[in-house]
Amino acid sequence: MRKLISHYTFMDKHIESFYKEILKDDYIGGYNGYVSAHGDKFYSERSDFKNKNIEFAVGVMIGMMIVYTKKYRKEYEKTHFTWEWYWNTFDEIVKENSEVVDRYNKLWDDYESTGEL
């Protein structure tokens, strides 16, 4: 029987290392709590992630990074949140971190295929 594939399970395992690689000096740790609290808020972006060739769990981690981490939060509050700003920031993160994003996309693909993390 195939194991249940969950973006929550994937993010529980990978969010800290993913954020550490992308946020670098702005990484403060303790992001695991974000997964259960906010992992459900990005279902409406699923098709947008897919159109950008970003796996769902990876897109959710990037989206949560934009909205909930200190590095982006000040700008988020300044813009009073616009979708244009959000997607521009999303695309910038992906472009600047393409190797990291590609590696985690592959990890998600492997997880989906095998059910193993």
Secondary structure, 3 states (H helix, E strand, C coil): CCCCCCHHHHHHHHHHHHHHHHHHHHCCCCCHHHHHHHCCCCHHHHHHHHHCCCCHHHHHHHHHHHHHCHHHHHHHHHHCCCHHHHHHHHHHHHHHCHHHHHHHHHHHHHHHHHCCC
